[in-house]
Amino acid sequence: MKSKKYPELILKRLAESYPSAKCSLHHRHPHELLIATILSAQCTDKRVNQVTPGLFKKYPTAKAFADADIEELKNDIRSTGFYNHKARAIQVSMKTIIENFNGKVPDKMEDLLQLEGVGRKTANVVLGDAFGIPGVVVDTHVKRVSRLLGLSKNSDPEKIEKDLMKLFPAEQWTLLGHLMIAHGRAVCVARKSKCNECFLNDLCPSAEQTQR
C-alpha cells in the first residue's frame, strides 16, 4: 500500500523537474483563454498560439466574436481542425456571456458549464488560469499520468478529477494539472513512456511493467 506521503512526493518531484510549468495557451483576458481552450480540442497548443494573435486582433471582444460572420470565423480558425463545431461553440458561448453574464466570462463552474462547448476540463482551465480559482484539469495527459502513477483507477475524467482533489491540497490543484501535462508531453508520453528516463520510476507502480 502506498504511503500517505506518496502524492506529496509525486508533486514535489514534478515541481522540481518542471519549475516553469504553466498554461501554455497565450491569452490576456478570460474570454481569450476560453476561446483558446475551445480551439485546443484535438489540436496542439502550438497551433492554437499561431492562430490566436491574429484572431484576437480581428475580434478583440466577446461581442466581436458574437457578431462575427460565422463563415468568416470558420475560415479564421480552419487550421485548428473541427472548425465548424468550434466556430459555433465560440459564437454561441460568447452570445450567452453577453446575454446572461453582462458580457463577462463567469467565474463559477456551474455557470461556465452553461456555455456551448465547455465541459469541466475547459471550465477548470478558465477558473484556474484566468481567475485563480483552484481546479483540476483532466486532459488526455493527466488522465494517462494519473492512472499510470496509481493516483486513480478510473477512466472517466470527472471521477479522476475527484480522485486527484482528494489526494492533493486545493491550492495545488491548478499547478498539478500543469505539471502532469508537462510530464505527459516530455516523459510519460502516450505511444511509449520513457520510464528509464523518468525521475518517478522508483515510485511509479507502472514503471516495471512498462519497461518490459
C-alpha positions as a Markdown table, in Angstrom:
| # | Residue | x | y | z |
|---|---|---|---|---|
| 1 | Met | 0.0 | 0.0 | 0.0 |
| 2 | Lys | 1.3 | 3.4 | -0.9 |
| 3 | Ser | 2.3 | 5.8 | 1.8 |
| 4 | Lys | 0.1 | 8.8 | 2.6 |
| 5 | Lys | 3.1 | 10.9 | 1.5 |
| 6 | Tyr | 3.1 | 9.3 | -2.0 |
| 7 | Pro | 1.1 | 12.2 | -3.6 |
| 8 | Glu | 3.3 | 14.7 | -1.8 |
| 9 | Leu | 6.4 | 13.1 | -3.2 |
| 10 | Ile | 5.0 | 13.0 | -6.7 |
| 11 | Leu | 4.1 | 16.7 | -6.6 |
| 12 | Lys | 7.5 | 17.6 | -5.1 |
| 13 | Arg | 9.4 | 15.9 | -7.9 |
| 14 | Leu | 7.2 | 17.1 | -10.6 |
| 15 | Ala | 7.5 | 20.7 | -9.3 |
| 16 | Glu | 11.3 | 20.4 | -9.1 |
| 17 | Ser | 11.5 | 19.0 | -12.7 |
| 18 | Tyr | 9.1 | 21.4 | -14.3 |
| 19 | Pro | 9.6 | 24.7 | -12.5 |
| 20 | Ser | 8.2 | 26.7 | -15.3 |
| 21 | Ala | 5.0 | 24.7 | -15.8 |
| 22 | Lys | 2.1 | 26.9 | -16.6 |
| 23 | Cys | -0.8 | 27.3 | -19.0 |
| 24 | Ser | 0.7 | 27.2 | -22.5 |
| 25 | Leu | -2.2 | 28.9 | -24.2 |
| 26 | His | -1.4 | 32.6 | -24.8 |
| 27 | His | -4.1 | 35.0 | -23.6 |
| 28 | Arg | -4.7 | 38.3 | -22.0 |
| 29 | His | -8.3 | 38.2 | -21.0 |
| 30 | Pro | -10.7 | 35.4 | -19.7 |
| 31 | His | -12.7 | 35.3 | -22.9 |
| 32 | Glu | -9.5 | 34.8 | -24.9 |
| 33 | Leu | -8.4 | 31.8 | -22.7 |
| 34 | Leu | -11.9 | 30.4 | -23.0 |
| 35 | Ile | -11.7 | 30.6 | -26.8 |
| 36 | Ala | -8.2 | 29.3 | -27.0 |
| 37 | Thr | -9.2 | 26.3 | -24.9 |
| 38 | Ile | -12.1 | 25.5 | -27.2 |
| 39 | Leu | -9.7 | 25.7 | -30.1 |
| 40 | Ser | -7.2 | 23.4 | -28.4 |
| 41 | Ala | -9.6 | 20.4 | -28.6 |
| 42 | Gln | -7.9 | 17.8 | -30.9 |
| 43 | Cys | -5.3 | 20.4 | -31.7 |
| 44 | Thr | -1.9 | 21.3 | -30.4 |
| 45 | Asp | -1.4 | 24.4 | -28.2 |
| 46 | Lys | 1.4 | 25.4 | -30.5 |
| 47 | Arg | -1.0 | 25.6 | -33.4 |
| 48 | Val | -3.6 | 27.4 | -31.4 |
| 49 | Asn | -1.0 | 30.0 | -30.3 |
| 50 | Gln | -0.2 | 30.6 | -34.0 |
| 51 | Val | -3.8 | 31.3 | -34.8 |
| 52 | Thr | -5.0 | 33.4 | -31.8 |
| 53 | Pro | -2.8 | 36.5 | -32.2 |
| 54 | Gly | -4.5 | 37.4 | -35.4 |
| 55 | Leu | -7.8 | 36.1 | -34.3 |
| 56 | Phe | -7.9 | 38.2 | -31.1 |
| 57 | Lys | -6.8 | 41.3 | -33.1 |
| 58 | Lys | -9.6 | 40.8 | -35.6 |
| 59 | Tyr | -12.2 | 40.1 | -32.8 |
| 60 | Pro | -11.0 | 42.0 | -29.7 |
| 61 | Thr | -14.1 | 41.5 | -27.6 |
| 62 | Ala | -16.7 | 38.8 | -26.7 |
| 63 | Lys | -19.2 | 40.9 | -28.7 |
| 64 | Ala | -17.0 | 41.0 | -31.7 |
| 65 | Phe | -17.0 | 37.2 | -31.7 |
| 66 | Ala | -20.7 | 37.1 | -31.1 |
| 67 | Asp | -21.4 | 39.4 | -34.1 |
| 68 | Ala | -18.8 | 37.8 | -36.4 |
| 69 | Asp | -19.8 | 36.3 | -39.7 |
| 70 | Ile | -19.9 | 32.6 | -38.9 |
| 71 | Glu | -18.4 | 31.5 | -42.3 |
| 72 | Glu | -15.6 | 34.0 | -41.9 |
| 73 | Leu | -14.9 | 32.9 | -38.4 |
| 74 | Lys | -14.8 | 29.3 | -39.6 |
| 75 | Asn | -12.1 | 30.2 | -42.1 |
| 76 | Asp | -10.2 | 32.1 | -39.5 |
| 77 | Ile | -9.8 | 29.0 | -37.3 |
| 78 | Arg | -9.8 | 26.4 | -40.0 |
| 79 | Ser | -6.2 | 25.3 | -39.3 |
| 80 | Thr | -7.2 | 24.2 | -35.7 |
| 81 | Gly | -9.4 | 21.4 | -37.1 |
| 82 | Phe | -13.1 | 20.8 | -36.5 |
| 83 | Tyr | -13.7 | 24.4 | -37.3 |
| 84 | Asn | -17.4 | 24.1 | -38.0 |
| 85 | His | -18.1 | 22.9 | -34.5 |
| 86 | Lys | -15.6 | 25.2 | -32.8 |
| 87 | Ala | -16.8 | 28.3 | -34.6 |
| 88 | Arg | -20.3 | 27.6 | -33.5 |
| 89 | Ala | -19.2 | 26.8 | -29.9 |
| 90 | Ile | -17.2 | 30.1 | -29.8 |
| 91 | Gln | -20.0 | 32.2 | -31.2 |
| 92 | Val | -22.8 | 30.7 | -29.1 |
| 93 | Ser | -20.8 | 30.8 | -25.9 |
| 94 | Met | -19.9 | 34.5 | -26.5 |
| 95 | Lys | -23.6 | 35.3 | -27.1 |
| 96 | Thr | -24.5 | 33.6 | -23.9 |
| 97 | Ile | -21.9 | 35.5 | -22.0 |
| 98 | Ile | -23.3 | 38.8 | -23.3 |
| 99 | Glu | -26.9 | 37.9 | -22.7 |
| 100 | Asn | -26.6 | 36.1 | -19.4 |
| 101 | Phe | -23.5 | 37.3 | -17.7 |
| 102 | Asn | -23.2 | 41.0 | -18.7 |
| 103 | Gly | -20.5 | 40.4 | -21.2 |
| 104 | Lys | -18.1 | 38.9 | -18.7 |
| 105 | Val | -16.9 | 35.3 | -18.5 |
| 106 | Pro | -18.4 | 33.8 | -15.4 |
| 107 | Asp | -16.1 | 32.6 | -12.6 |
| 108 | Lys | -18.3 | 29.7 | -11.3 |
| 109 | Met | -18.2 | 26.1 | -12.6 |
| 110 | Glu | -22.0 | 25.8 | -12.9 |
| 111 | Asp | -22.1 | 29.0 | -15.0 |
| 112 | Leu | -19.3 | 28.0 | -17.2 |
| 113 | Leu | -20.9 | 24.7 | -17.9 |
| 114 | Gln | -23.9 | 26.5 | -19.4 |
| 115 | Leu | -21.7 | 27.7 | -22.2 |
| 116 | Glu | -21.6 | 26.0 | -25.6 |
| 117 | Gly | -18.5 | 23.7 | -26.0 |
| 118 | Val | -17.5 | 24.0 | -22.4 |
| 119 | Gly | -17.0 | 20.9 | -20.2 |
| 120 | Arg | -15.3 | 20.5 | -16.8 |
| 121 | Lys | -11.8 | 20.5 | -18.4 |
| 122 | Thr | -12.3 | 23.8 | -20.2 |
| 123 | Ala | -14.1 | 25.3 | -17.1 |
| 124 | Asn | -11.2 | 24.3 | -14.8 |
| 125 | Val | -8.7 | 25.8 | -17.2 |
| 126 | Val | -10.5 | 29.1 | -17.2 |
| 127 | Leu | -11.1 | 29.1 | -13.4 |
| 128 | Gly | -7.5 | 28.2 | -12.6 |
| 129 | Asp | -5.7 | 30.4 | -15.1 |
| 130 | Ala | -8.0 | 33.3 | -15.7 |
| 131 | Phe | -9.4 | 33.7 | -12.1 |
| 132 | Gly | -7.0 | 31.9 | -9.8 |
| 133 | Ile | -9.7 | 29.6 | -8.6 |
| 134 | Pro | -8.3 | 26.1 | -8.0 |
| 135 | Gly | -9.4 | 23.3 | -10.2 |
| 136 | Val | -8.0 | 20.0 | -11.5 |
| 137 | Val | -7.8 | 20.0 | -15.3 |
| 138 | Val | -8.1 | 16.4 | -16.6 |
| 139 | Asp | -7.0 | 16.2 | -20.2 |
| 140 | Thr | -5.5 | 13.1 | -22.0 |
| 141 | His | -2.1 | 13.7 | -20.4 |
| 142 | Val | -3.5 | 14.0 | -16.9 |
| 143 | Lys | -5.7 | 11.0 | -17.4 |
| 144 | Arg | -2.8 | 8.8 | -18.6 |
| 145 | Val | -0.3 | 10.0 | -16.0 |
| 146 | Ser | -2.6 | 9.8 | -13.0 |
| 147 | Arg | -3.6 | 6.2 | -13.9 |
| 148 | Leu | 0.0 | 5.1 | -14.5 |
| 149 | Leu | 1.1 | 6.6 | -11.2 |
| 150 | Gly | -1.8 | 4.8 | -9.5 |
| 151 | Leu | -3.4 | 8.1 | -8.4 |
| 152 | Ser | -6.7 | 7.0 | -9.9 |
| 153 | Lys | -8.1 | 3.7 | -11.2 |
| 154 | Asn | -10.9 | 5.5 | -13.0 |
| 155 | Ser | -11.1 | 6.2 | -16.8 |
| 156 | Asp | -13.9 | 8.8 | -16.5 |
| 157 | Pro | -12.3 | 12.3 | -16.4 |
| 158 | Glu | -14.7 | 13.6 | -13.8 |
| 159 | Lys | -14.0 | 10.7 | -11.5 |
| 160 | Ile | -10.3 | 11.2 | -12.0 |
| 161 | Glu | -10.7 | 14.8 | -11.1 |
| 162 | Lys | -12.4 | 13.9 | -7.9 |
| 163 | Asp | -9.7 | 11.4 | -7.0 |
| 164 | Leu | -7.0 | 13.9 | -7.5 |
| 165 | Met | -8.9 | 16.5 | -5.5 |
| 166 | Lys | -8.9 | 14.1 | -2.6 |
| 167 | Leu | -5.2 | 13.4 | -2.8 |
| 168 | Phe | -3.8 | 16.9 | -3.2 |
| 169 | Pro | -4.5 | 20.2 | -1.4 |
| 170 | Ala | -6.8 | 22.7 | -3.2 |
| 171 | Glu | -4.1 | 25.3 | -3.5 |
| 172 | Gln | -2.1 | 22.9 | -5.6 |
| 173 | Trp | -4.9 | 21.7 | -8.0 |
| 174 | Thr | -4.2 | 24.1 | -10.8 |
| 175 | Leu | -0.4 | 23.6 | -10.7 |
| 176 | Leu | -0.9 | 19.9 | -10.5 |
| 177 | Gly | -2.6 | 19.9 | -13.9 |
| 178 | His | 0.2 | 21.9 | -15.5 |
| 179 | Leu | 2.8 | 19.6 | -14.0 |
| 180 | Met | 1.1 | 16.4 | -15.1 |
| 181 | Ile | 0.6 | 17.8 | -18.6 |
| 182 | Ala | 4.3 | 18.8 | -18.8 |
| 183 | His | 5.3 | 15.3 | -17.7 |
| 184 | Gly | 2.9 | 13.7 | -20.1 |
| 185 | Arg | 4.4 | 15.7 | -23.0 |
| 186 | Ala | 8.0 | 15.2 | -22.1 |
| 187 | Val | 8.4 | 11.8 | -20.5 |
| 188 | Cys | 5.2 | 9.9 | -19.8 |
| 189 | Val | 4.2 | 10.1 | -23.5 |
| 190 | Ala | 1.3 | 8.2 | -25.0 |
| 191 | Arg | 3.0 | 6.0 | -27.5 |
| 192 | Lys | 5.7 | 4.7 | -25.3 |
| 193 | Ser | 6.6 | 6.1 | -21.8 |
| 194 | Lys | 10.2 | 6.9 | -21.3 |
| 195 | Cys | 10.3 | 5.0 | -17.9 |
| 196 | Asn | 14.1 | 4.6 | -18.0 |
| 197 | Glu | 14.5 | 8.4 | -18.1 |
| 198 | Cys | 11.7 | 9.1 | -15.6 |
| 199 | Phe | 12.5 | 10.7 | -12.2 |
| 200 | Leu | 9.5 | 8.9 | -10.8 |
| 201 | Asn | 10.3 | 5.4 | -11.9 |
| 202 | Asp | 11.3 | 4.3 | -8.3 |
| 203 | Leu | 7.8 | 5.3 | -7.1 |
| 204 | Cys | 5.6 | 4.6 | -10.1 |
| 205 | Pro | 3.8 | 1.2 | -9.9 |
| 206 | Ser | 3.6 | 1.0 | -13.7 |
| 207 | Ala | 7.3 | 1.6 | -14.4 |
| 208 | Glu | 8.4 | -2.0 | -14.2 |
| 209 | Gln | 5.7 | -3.4 | -16.4 |
| 210 | Thr | 6.0 | -0.6 | -18.9 |
| 211 | Gln | 9.7 | -1.2 | -19.3 |
| 212 | Arg | 9.3 | -4.9 | -20.1 |
